[in-house]
Amino acid sequence: MPDQGVPQGLPPLEALARILALRDRRASLQELRETCPEDLGPGTLAQALEIRGLAARAVKAGPEDLVHLGLPTLLQSRDGDWFILRSREKARWVLEGGEGLSLLDTVELSGLLGDTDRKSAG
């Protein structure tokens, strides 16, 4: 898994579709477009996940809190983009974004996330 610099995020509906698939609750993008509100933020994404049978809540989490989140989970960057935090491999995090998978250490991940709301699914 190559390092890719600063990863590009996912649109909210695509992030939602991917986390649902990873949690065995598949939904097509078309279905999500038809059933989800246009403005998908942390709270509305949590509601969309709960409607589909997943425990979810919007939380603010610092880098030290990431080890306590159930994985995979959705994270929102400081720029408002969405990512899937898939797993941890040794001292690095596996992050899925618009360009695929990236490996980031905690400092890199903290820089990407800044101080924004993060959402935990699971």
N, CA, C and O atoms as a GROMACS GRO file, in nm:
protein
  488
    1MET      N    1   0.084  -0.116   0.000
    1MET     CA    2   0.000   0.000   0.000
    1MET      C    3   0.089   0.123   0.000
    1MET      O    4   0.150   0.152   0.103
    2PRO      N    5   0.101   0.196  -0.109
    2PRO     CA    6   0.193   0.308  -0.116
    2PRO      C    7   0.142   0.431  -0.044
    2PRO      O    8   0.021   0.452  -0.034
    3ASP      N    9   0.235   0.512   0.005
    3ASP     CA   10   0.198   0.642   0.060
    3ASP      C   11   0.161   0.732  -0.057
    3ASP      O   12   0.224   0.725  -0.163
    4GLN      N   13   0.059   0.816  -0.040
    4GLN     CA   14   0.013   0.898  -0.150
    4GLN      C   15   0.010   1.045  -0.116
    4GLN      O   16  -0.061   1.120  -0.182
    5GLY      N   17   0.083   1.090  -0.016
    5GLY     CA   18   0.074   1.229   0.024
    5GLY      C   19  -0.058   1.254   0.093
    5GLY      O   20  -0.108   1.169   0.166
    6VAL      N   21  -0.115   1.372   0.069
    6VAL     CA   22  -0.243   1.408   0.130
    6VAL      C   23  -0.355   1.340   0.051
    6VAL      O   24  -0.373   1.369  -0.067
    7PRO      N   25  -0.430   1.251   0.115
    7PRO     CA   26  -0.535   1.179   0.041
    7PRO      C   27  -0.654   1.268   0.010
    7PRO      O   28  -0.681   1.366   0.079
    8GLN      N   29  -0.723   1.231  -0.096
    8GLN     CA   30  -0.846   1.299  -0.136
    8GLN      C   31  -0.963   1.226  -0.070
    8GLN      O   32  -0.964   1.104  -0.062
    9GLY      N   33  -1.060   1.302  -0.022
    9GLY     CA   34  -1.174   1.243   0.046
    9GLY      C   35  -1.280   1.191  -0.048
    9GLY      O   36  -1.267   1.196  -0.170
   10LEU      N   37  -1.386   1.140   0.013
   10LEU     CA   38  -1.501   1.086  -0.058
   10LEU      C   39  -1.621   1.178  -0.040
   10LEU      O   40  -1.634   1.241   0.065
   11PRO      N   41  -1.709   1.186  -0.140
   11PRO     CA   42  -1.835   1.256  -0.118
   11PRO      C   43  -1.915   1.179  -0.011
   11PRO      O   44  -1.898   1.058   0.004
   12PRO      N   45  -2.001   1.248   0.064
   12PRO     CA   46  -2.073   1.183   0.174
   12PRO      C   47  -2.151   1.058   0.134
   12PRO      O   48  -2.145   0.957   0.204
   13LEU      N   49  -2.224   1.062   0.023
   13LEU     CA   50  -2.302   0.944  -0.016
   13LEU      C   51  -2.214   0.826  -0.052
   13LEU      O   52  -2.247   0.712  -0.020
   14GLU      N   53  -2.102   0.852  -0.118
   14GLU     CA   54  -2.011   0.743  -0.152
   14GLU      C   55  -1.947   0.685  -0.026
   14GLU      O   56  -1.932   0.563  -0.014
   15ALA      N   57  -1.910   0.771   0.068
   15ALA     CA   58  -1.855   0.723   0.195
   15ALA      C   59  -1.959   0.638   0.267
   15ALA      O   60  -1.926   0.533   0.323
   16LEU      N   61  -2.084   0.682   0.266
   16LEU     CA   62  -2.192   0.606   0.330
   16LEU      C   63  -2.208   0.470   0.263
   16LEU      O   64  -2.220   0.368   0.331
   17ALA      N   65  -2.211   0.468   0.130
   17ALA     CA   66  -2.226   0.341   0.058
   17ALA      C   67  -2.111   0.246   0.089
   17ALA      O   68  -2.133   0.126   0.106
   18ARG      N   69  -1.991   0.298   0.097
   18ARG     CA   70  -1.874   0.212   0.123
   18ARG      C   71  -1.874   0.156   0.265
   18ARG      O   72  -1.844   0.039   0.285
   19ILE      N   73  -1.909   0.240   0.363
   19ILE     CA   74  -1.909   0.189   0.501
   19ILE      C   75  -2.022   0.087   0.517
   19ILE      O   76  -2.007  -0.011   0.590
   20LEU      N   77  -2.135   0.110   0.450
   20LEU     CA   78  -2.244   0.012   0.456
   20LEU      C   79  -2.199  -0.122   0.396
   20LEU      O   80  -2.228  -0.227   0.451
   21ALA      N   81  -2.129  -0.117   0.285
   21ALA     CA   82  -2.080  -0.241   0.222
   21ALA      C   83  -1.980  -0.312   0.314
   21ALA      O   84  -1.984  -0.434   0.327
   22LEU      N   85  -1.892  -0.236   0.377
   22LEU     CA   86  -1.795  -0.297   0.469
   22LEU      C   87  -1.862  -0.360   0.590
   22LEU      O   88  -1.809  -0.452   0.650
   23ARG      N   89  -1.979  -0.310   0.625
   23ARG     CA   90  -2.055  -0.361   0.739
   23ARG      C   91  -2.168  -0.455   0.696
   23ARG      O   92  -2.261  -0.480   0.772
   24ASP      N   93  -2.158  -0.508   0.574
   24ASP     CA   94  -2.256  -0.603   0.520
   24ASP      C   95  -2.399  -0.550   0.517
   24ASP      O   96  -2.494  -0.624   0.543
   25ARG      N   97  -2.413  -0.422   0.485
   25ARG     CA   98  -2.546  -0.359   0.472
   25ARG      C   99  -2.550  -0.282   0.340
   25ARG      O  100  -2.574  -0.161   0.340
   26ARG      N  101  -2.527  -0.348   0.230
   26ARG     CA  102  -2.513  -0.282   0.100
   26ARG      C  103  -2.635  -0.198   0.064
   26ARG      O  104  -2.750  -0.234   0.090
   27ALA      N  105  -2.604  -0.083   0.002
   27ALA     CA  106  -2.707   0.005  -0.053
   27ALA      C  107  -2.646   0.074  -0.174
   27ALA      O  108  -2.531   0.119  -0.169
   28SER      N  109  -2.720   0.082  -0.282
   28SER     CA  110  -2.669   0.147  -0.403
   28SER      C  111  -2.667   0.299  -0.383
   28SER      O  112  -2.739   0.353  -0.299
   29LEU      N  113  -2.582   0.365  -0.461
   29LEU     CA  114  -2.578   0.511  -0.455
   29LEU      C  115  -2.714   0.568  -0.493
   29LEU      O  116  -2.758   0.668  -0.434
   30GLN      N  117  -2.781   0.507  -0.590
   30GLN     CA  118  -2.914   0.555  -0.631
   30GLN      C  119  -3.013   0.548  -0.515
   30GLN      O  120  -3.088   0.642  -0.491
   31GLU      N  121  -3.013   0.436  -0.444
   31GLU     CA  122  -3.102   0.421  -0.328
   31GLU      C  123  -3.071   0.527  -0.223
   31GLU      O  124  -3.162   0.587  -0.165
   32LEU      N  125  -2.943   0.550  -0.198
   32LEU     CA  126  -2.905   0.649  -0.098
   32LEU      C  127  -2.943   0.790  -0.142
   32LEU      O  128  -2.986   0.871  -0.060
   33ARG      N  129  -2.928   0.820  -0.271
   33ARG     CA  130  -2.969   0.952  -0.322
   33ARG      C  131  -3.119   0.974  -0.300
   33ARG      O  132  -3.162   1.085  -0.269
   34GLU      N  133  -3.196   0.868  -0.316
   34GLU     CA  134  -3.342   0.878  -0.304
   34GLU      C  135  -3.389   0.884  -0.160
   34GLU      O  136  -3.497   0.936  -0.133
   35THR      N  137  -3.311   0.831  -0.066
   35THR     CA  138  -3.359   0.820   0.072
   35THR      C  139  -3.287   0.909   0.172
   35THR      O  140  -3.334   0.924   0.285
   36CYS      N  141  -3.175   0.969   0.133
   36CYS     CA  142  -3.098   1.052   0.227
   36CYS      C  143  -3.117   1.199   0.195
   36CYS      O  144  -3.136   1.235   0.079
   37PRO      N  145  -3.110   1.285   0.296
   37PRO     CA  146  -3.118   1.429   0.269
   37PRO      C  147  -2.995   1.475   0.191
   37PRO      O  148  -2.890   1.411   0.195
   38GLU      N  149  -3.009   1.587   0.119
   38GLU     CA  150  -2.898   1.639   0.040
   38GLU      C  151  -2.780   1.680   0.127
   38GLU      O  152  -2.664   1.657   0.091
   39ASP      N  153  -2.808   1.742   0.240
   39ASP     CA  154  -2.702   1.791   0.327
   39ASP      C  155  -2.665   1.683   0.428
   39ASP      O  156  -2.728   1.670   0.533
   40LEU      N  157  -2.563   1.606   0.395
   40LEU     CA  158  -2.521   1.496   0.483
   40LEU      C  159  -2.400   1.540   0.566
   40LEU      O  160  -2.289   1.549   0.515
   41GLY      N  161  -2.425   1.565   0.691
   41GLY     CA  162  -2.318   1.595   0.785
   41GLY      C  163  -2.305   1.480   0.883
   41GLY      O  164  -2.368   1.376   0.864
   42PRO      N  165  -2.225   1.497   0.986
   42PRO     CA  166  -2.205   1.388   1.082
   42PRO      C  167  -2.336   1.335   1.143
   42PRO      O  168  -2.354   1.214   1.153
   43GLY      N  169  -2.424   1.423   1.182
   43GLY     CA  170  -2.549   1.379   1.245
   43GLY      C  171  -2.641   1.305   1.150
   43GLY      O  172  -2.698   1.202   1.185
   44THR      N  173  -2.657   1.358   1.028
   44THR     CA  174  -2.745   1.292   0.932
   44THR      C  175  -2.685   1.162   0.879
   44THR      O  176  -2.759   1.069   0.847
   45LEU      N  177  -2.552   1.154   0.870
   45LEU     CA  178  -2.490   1.026   0.832
   45LEU      C  179  -2.513   0.922   0.942
   45LEU      O  180  -2.540   0.806   0.913
   46ALA      N  181  -2.503   0.965   1.067
   46ALA     CA  182  -2.530   0.873   1.178
   46ALA      C  183  -2.673   0.821   1.171
   46ALA      O  184  -2.698   0.702   1.192
   47GLN      N  185  -2.768   0.910   1.142
   47GLN     CA  186  -2.908   0.868   1.129
   47GLN      C  187  -2.925   0.769   1.014
   47GLN      O  188  -2.996   0.670   1.028
   48ALA      N  189  -2.861   0.796   0.900
   48ALA     CA  190  -2.871   0.707   0.785
   48ALA      C  191  -2.816   0.568   0.818
   48ALA      O  192  -2.871   0.467   0.774
   49LEU      N  193  -2.709   0.563   0.895
   49LEU     CA  194  -2.652   0.434   0.935
   49LEU      C  195  -2.744   0.362   1.033
   49LEU      O  196  -2.763   0.241   1.022
   50GLU      N  197  -2.802   0.436   1.127
   50GLU     CA  198  -2.893   0.374   1.224
   50GLU      C  199  -3.018   0.318   1.157
   50GLU      O  200  -3.065   0.211   1.193
   51ILE      N  201  -3.071   0.390   1.058
   51ILE     CA  202  -3.188   0.344   0.984
   51ILE      C  203  -3.158   0.210   0.916
   51ILE      O  204  -3.247   0.127   0.898
   52ARG      N  205  -3.032   0.191   0.879
   52ARG     CA  206  -2.990   0.068   0.811
   52ARG      C  207  -2.934  -0.036   0.906
   52ARG      O  208  -2.866  -0.130   0.864
   53GLY      N  209  -2.962  -0.019   1.035
   53GLY     CA  210  -2.929  -0.122   1.133
   53GLY      C  211  -2.792  -0.116   1.196
   53GLY      O  212  -2.750  -0.213   1.260
   54LEU      N  213  -2.720  -0.006   1.180
   54LEU     CA  214  -2.588   0.007   1.243
   54LEU      C  215  -2.592   0.108   1.357
   54LEU      O  216  -2.650   0.215   1.343
   55ALA      N  217  -2.530   0.073   1.467
   55ALA     CA  218  -2.517   0.169   1.576
   55ALA      C  219  -2.418   0.275   1.531
   55ALA      O  220  -2.308   0.243   1.485
   56ALA      N  221  -2.456   0.401   1.545
   56ALA     CA  222  -2.370   0.509   1.498
   56ALA      C  223  -2.394   0.633   1.582
   56ALA      O  224  -2.502   0.654   1.636
   57ARG      N  225  -2.291   0.714   1.592
   57ARG     CA  226  -2.305   0.843   1.660
   57ARG      C  227  -2.198   0.936   1.609
   57ARG      O  228  -2.090   0.893   1.568
   58ALA      N  229  -2.228   1.064   1.612
   58ALA     CA  230  -2.130   1.166   1.573
   58ALA      C  231  -2.053   1.206   1.698
   58ALA      O  232  -2.112   1.240   1.800
   59VAL      N  233  -1.921   1.200   1.690
   59VAL     CA  234  -1.837   1.235   1.804
   59VAL      C  235  -1.719   1.318   1.757
   59VAL      O  236  -1.678   1.312   1.641
   60LYS      N  237  -1.664   1.397   1.850
   60LYS     CA  238  -1.535   1.462   1.825
   60LYS      C  239  -1.431   1.371   1.888
   60LYS      O  240  -1.441   1.334   2.005
   61ALA      N  241  -1.332   1.335   1.809
   61ALA     CA  242  -1.230   1.243   1.859
   61ALA      C  243  -1.092   1.298   1.823
   61ALA      O  244  -1.067   1.337   1.709
   62GLY      N  245  -1.006   1.301   1.921
   62GLY     CA  246  -0.868   1.340   1.896
   62GLY      C  247  -0.787   1.218   1.857
   62GLY      O  248  -0.837   1.106   1.863
   63PRO      N  249  -0.663   1.238   1.817
   63PRO     CA  250  -0.578   1.126   1.774
   63PRO      C  251  -0.566   1.017   1.879
   63PRO      O  252  -0.558   0.899   1.846
   64GLU      N  253  -0.566   1.055   2.005
   64GLU     CA  254  -0.553   0.956   2.112
   64GLU      C  255  -0.680   0.872   2.128
   64GLU      O  256  -0.676   0.765   2.189
   65ASP      N  257  -0.792   0.920   2.072
   65ASP     CA  258  -0.918   0.848   2.082
   65ASP      C  259  -0.939   0.747   1.970
   65ASP      O  260  -1.025   0.659   1.981
   66LEU      N  261  -0.862   0.758   1.863
   66LEU     CA  262  -0.885   0.673   1.746
   66LEU      C  263  -0.875   0.525   1.777
   66LEU      O  264  -0.946   0.444   1.718
   67VAL      N  265  -0.787   0.488   1.870
   67VAL     CA  266  -0.770   0.346   1.903
   67VAL      C  267  -0.895   0.288   1.969
   67VAL      O  268  -0.910   0.166   1.977
   68HIS      N  269  -0.984   0.375   2.017
   68HIS     CA  270  -1.105   0.328   2.085
   68HIS      C  271  -1.226   0.318   1.993
   68HIS      O  272  -1.332   0.269   2.033
   69LEU      N  273  -1.212   0.365   1.869
   69LEU     CA  274  -1.324   0.359   1.775
   69LEU      C  275  -1.335   0.221   1.714
   69LEU      O  276  -1.234   0.158   1.684
   70GLY      N  277  -1.457   0.173   1.695
   70GLY     CA  278  -1.478   0.048   1.623
   70GLY      C  279  -1.446   0.069   1.476
   70GLY      O  280  -1.489   0.168   1.416
   71LEU      N  281  -1.372  -0.021   1.418
   71LEU     CA  282  -1.331  -0.008   1.279
   71LEU      C  283  -1.401  -0.112   1.194
   71LEU      O  284  -1.425  -0.224   1.241
   72PRO      N  285  -1.434  -0.079   1.072
   72PRO     CA  286  -1.411   0.049   1.004
   72PRO      C  287  -1.509   0.155   1.053
   72PRO      O  288  -1.618   0.124   1.102
   73THR      N  289  -1.467   0.281   1.038
   73THR     CA  290  -1.551   0.392   1.079
   73THR      C  291  -1.533   0.508   0.981
   73THR      O  292  -1.434   0.514   0.909
   74LEU      N  293  -1.628   0.598   0.980
   74LEU     CA  294  -1.619   0.718   0.896
   74LEU      C  295  -1.552   0.830   0.975
   74LEU      O  296  -1.577   0.848   1.094
   75LEU      N  297  -1.467   0.905   0.906
   75LEU     CA  298  -1.403   1.022   0.964
   75LEU      C  299  -1.421   1.139   0.869
   75LEU      O  300  -1.416   1.123   0.747
   76GLN      N  301  -1.443   1.256   0.925
   76GLN     CA  302  -1.454   1.377   0.843
   76GLN      C  303  -1.328   1.461   0.862
   76GLN      O  304  -1.286   1.485   0.975
   77SER      N  305  -1.269   1.504   0.752
   77SER     CA  306  -1.147   1.586   0.758
   77SER      C  307  -1.182   1.729   0.795
   77SER      O  308  -1.298   1.768   0.797
   78ARG      N  309  -1.080   1.805   0.825
   78ARG     CA  310  -1.100   1.946   0.858
   78ARG      C  311  -1.159   2.023   0.741
   78ARG      O  312  -1.220   2.128   0.759
   79ASP      N  313  -1.142   1.969   0.618
   79ASP     CA  314  -1.196   2.033   0.498
   79ASP      C  315  -1.338   1.986   0.464
   79ASP      O  316  -1.397   2.033   0.367
   80GLY      N  317  -1.392   1.895   0.545
   80GLY     CA  318  -1.528   1.846   0.523
   80GLY      C  319  -1.537   1.721   0.439
   80GLY      O  320  -1.646   1.669   0.416
   81ASP      N  321  -1.422   1.670   0.391
   81ASP     CA  322  -1.423   1.546   0.314
   81ASP      C  323  -1.439   1.427   0.408
   81ASP      O  324  -1.408   1.435   0.526
   82TRP      N  325  -1.488   1.316   0.352
   82TRP     CA  326  -1.510   1.195   0.430
   82TRP      C  327  -1.411   1.087   0.392
   82TRP      O  328  -1.374   1.073   0.275
   83PHE      N  329  -1.369   1.011   0.492
   83PHE     CA  330  -1.276   0.900   0.475
   83PHE      C  331  -1.325   0.782   0.557
   83PHE      O  332  -1.404   0.797   0.649
   84ILE      N  333  -1.277   0.665   0.521
   84ILE     CA  334  -1.305   0.546   0.600
   84ILE      C  335  -1.174   0.504   0.666
   84ILE      O  336  -1.076   0.473   0.599
   85LEU      N  337  -1.176   0.503   0.797
   85LEU     CA  338  -1.063   0.451   0.874
   85LEU      C  339  -1.086   0.301   0.884
   85LEU      O  340  -1.173   0.256   0.957
   86ARG      N  341  -1.006   0.224   0.809
   86ARG     CA  342  -1.033   0.081   0.794
   86ARG      C  343  -0.966  -0.005   0.900
   86ARG      O  344  -1.027  -0.098   0.952
   87SER      N  345  -0.841   0.025   0.930
   87SER     CA  346  -0.768  -0.060   1.025
   87SER      C  347  -0.640   0.010   1.067
   87SER      O  348  -0.608   0.121   1.023
   88ARG      N  349  -0.569  -0.058   1.154
   88ARG     CA  350  -0.438  -0.010   1.198
   88ARG      C  351  -0.337  -0.121   1.172
   88ARG      O  352  -0.359  -0.237   1.208
   89GLU      N  353  -0.228  -0.084   1.109
   89GLU     CA  354  -0.119  -0.178   1.083
   89GLU      C  355   0.006  -0.125   1.152
   89GLU      O  356   0.066  -0.027   1.106
   90LYS      N  357   0.043  -0.189   1.260
   90LYS     CA  358   0.156  -0.146   1.343
   90LYS      C  359   0.132  -0.002   1.386
   90LYS      O  360   0.034   0.024   1.456
   91ALA      N  361   0.217   0.092   1.348
   91ALA     CA  362   0.203   0.231   1.394
   91ALA      C  363   0.134   0.319   1.292
   91ALA      O  364   0.136   0.442   1.305
   92ARG      N  365   0.072   0.260   1.190
   92ARG     CA  366   0.008   0.339   1.085
   92ARG      C  367  -0.138   0.300   1.069
   92ARG      O  368  -0.178   0.187   1.099
   93TRP      N  369  -0.217   0.394   1.023
   93TRP     CA  370  -0.360   0.376   1.001
   93TRP      C  371  -0.386   0.354   0.854
   93TRP      O  372  -0.324   0.417   0.769
   94VAL      N  373  -0.479   0.264   0.822
   94VAL     CA  374  -0.521   0.241   0.684
   94VAL      C  375  -0.646   0.326   0.661
   94VAL      O  376  -0.750   0.303   0.722
   95LEU      N  377  -0.632   0.423   0.572
   95LEU     CA  378  -0.738   0.519   0.545
   95LEU      C  379  -0.782   0.504   0.400
   95LEU      O  380  -0.699   0.501   0.309
   96GLU      N  381  -0.913   0.495   0.379
   96GLU     CA  382  -0.967   0.486   0.243
   96GLU      C  383  -1.028   0.619   0.205
   96GLU      O  384  -1.112   0.674   0.277
   97GLY      N  385  -0.985   0.669   0.090
   97GLY     CA  386  -1.038   0.794   0.038
   97GLY      C  387  -1.073   0.778  -0.108
   97GLY      O  388  -1.089   0.666  -0.157
   98GLY      N  389  -1.085   0.888  -0.177
   98GLY     CA  390  -1.122   0.887  -0.317
   98GLY      C  391  -1.020   0.824  -0.409
   98GLY      O  392  -1.053   0.782  -0.520
   99GLU      N  393  -0.896   0.816  -0.364
   99GLU     CA  394  -0.790   0.759  -0.447
   99GLU      C  395  -0.749   0.620  -0.402
   99GLU      O  396  -0.646   0.568  -0.445
  100GLY      N  397  -0.829   0.559  -0.316
  100GLY     CA  398  -0.796   0.426  -0.267
  100GLY      C  399  -0.744   0.430  -0.125
  100GLY      O  400  -0.779   0.518  -0.047
  101LEU      N  401  -0.658   0.333  -0.092
  101LEU     CA  402  -0.607   0.319   0.044
  101LEU      C  403  -0.475   0.393   0.061
  101LEU      O  404  -0.392   0.397  -0.030
  102SER      N  405  -0.458   0.452   0.179
  102SER     CA  406  -0.335   0.520   0.217
  102SER      C  407  -0.294   0.475   0.356
  102SER      O  408  -0.379   0.441   0.438
  103LEU      N  409  -0.166   0.475   0.381
  103LEU     CA  410  -0.113   0.449   0.516
  103LEU      C  411  -0.069   0.582   0.575
  103LEU      O  412   0.011   0.654   0.515
  104LEU      N  413  -0.121   0.615   0.693
  104LEU     CA  414  -0.084   0.739   0.759
  104LEU      C  415  -0.046   0.710   0.903
  104LEU      O  416  -0.108   0.626   0.968
  105ASP      N  417   0.056   0.779   0.952
  105ASP     CA  418   0.085   0.766   1.095
  105ASP      C  419  -0.009   0.861   1.169
  105ASP      O  420  -0.082   0.938   1.107
  106THR      N  421  -0.006   0.856   1.300
  106THR     CA  422  -0.101   0.934   1.381
  106THR      C  423  -0.085   1.084   1.358
  106THR      O  424  -0.184   1.156   1.356
  107VAL      N  425   0.038   1.131   1.340
  107VAL     CA  426   0.062   1.274   1.316
  107VAL      C  427   0.001   1.317   1.182
  107VAL      O  428  -0.063   1.421   1.173
  108GLU      N  429   0.022   1.235   1.078
  108GLU     CA  430  -0.036   1.266   0.947
  108GLU      C  431  -0.188   1.264   0.952
  108GLU      O  432  -0.254   1.351   0.894
  109LEU      N  433  -0.244   1.166   1.019
  109LEU     CA  434  -0.388   1.156   1.031
  109LEU      C  435  -0.444   1.274   1.110
  109LEU      O  436  -0.548   1.329   1.074
  110SER      N  437  -0.377   1.312   1.216
  110SER     CA  438  -0.420   1.428   1.295
  110SER      C  439  -0.420   1.554   1.211
  110SER      O  440  -0.512   1.635   1.220
  111GLY      N  441  -0.318   1.572   1.128
  111GLY     CA  442  -0.311   1.688   1.041
  111GLY      C  443  -0.424   1.691   0.939
  111GLY      O  444  -0.477   1.798   0.908
  112LEU      N  445  -0.461   1.576   0.888
  112LEU     CA  446  -0.570   1.567   0.792
  112LEU      C  447  -0.704   1.598   0.857
  112LEU      O  448  -0.789   1.666   0.799
  113LEU      N  449  -0.723   1.549   0.978
  113LEU     CA  450  -0.852   1.561   1.044
  113LEU      C  451  -0.872   1.696   1.110
  113LEU      O  452  -0.985   1.745   1.116
  114GLY      N  453  -0.767   1.756   1.161
  114GLY     CA  454  -0.782   1.883   1.230
  114GLY      C  455  -0.874   1.867   1.350
  114GLY      O  456  -0.873   1.763   1.416
  115ASP      N  457  -0.952   1.969   1.379
  115ASP     CA  458  -1.041   1.967   1.495
  115ASP      C  459  -1.186   1.972   1.450
  115ASP      O  460  -1.258   2.067   1.481
  116THR      N  461  -1.230   1.870   1.374
  116THR     CA  462  -1.367   1.867   1.324
  116THR      C  463  -1.443   1.751   1.384
  116THR      O  464  -1.385   1.664   1.449
  117ASP      N  465  -1.573   1.750   1.362
  117ASP     CA  466  -1.654   1.637   1.407
  117ASP      C  467  -1.615   1.512   1.332
  117ASP      O  468  -1.593   1.517   1.211
  118ARG      N  469  -1.607   1.402   1.400
  118ARG     CA  470  -1.584   1.274   1.339
  118ARG      C  471  -1.702   1.185   1.371
  118ARG      O  472  -1.767   1.202   1.474
  119LYS      N  473  -1.730   1.094   1.286
  119LYS     CA  474  -1.842   1.005   1.305
  119LYS      C  475  -1.795   0.863   1.318
  119LYS      O  476  -1.711   0.816   1.242
  120SER      N  477  -1.848   0.797   1.412
  120SER     CA  478  -1.812   0.658   1.434
  120SER      C  479  -1.931   0.571   1.403
  120SER      O  480  -2.040   0.590   1.456
  121ALA      N  481  -1.910   0.475   1.316
  121ALA     CA  482  -2.017   0.381   1.281
  121ALA      C  483  -1.984   0.247   1.342
  121ALA      O  484  -1.891   0.181   1.298
  122GLY      N  485  -2.056   0.207   1.440
  122GLY     CA  486  -2.033   0.074   1.493
  122GLY      C  487  -2.017   0.078   1.638
  122GLY      O  488  -1.996  -0.026   1.701
   0.00000   0.00000   0.00000
